[in-house]
Amino acid sequence: MWSKTTNFDPIVQKMVAKRLAKELNFSAAELMTMSFSDMVWWLTD
């Protein structure tokens, strides 16, 4: 469910997590500890 107050979309977060795992070799354990904003930061750095 989309939340306008936090801009959180679980579908987008899942896509970002998959991209981190594929492109930067993050493990599932690492992804589980990251916030959505941290995931986006890693992809845009």
Phi, psi and omega in degrees: 000135180282134177245115181294332184283333182244356184057030182265125177230110184301330179292316178295320179299320179296319179295319179295318179298318178297320180294319177299316180297319183285309188279325186245006177058040174284143178274164178300322180297320178294318181295324181294336181268353184268144172278164179300319181296325176294320178299314180296320179301313180300322181283336182258354181288000000 
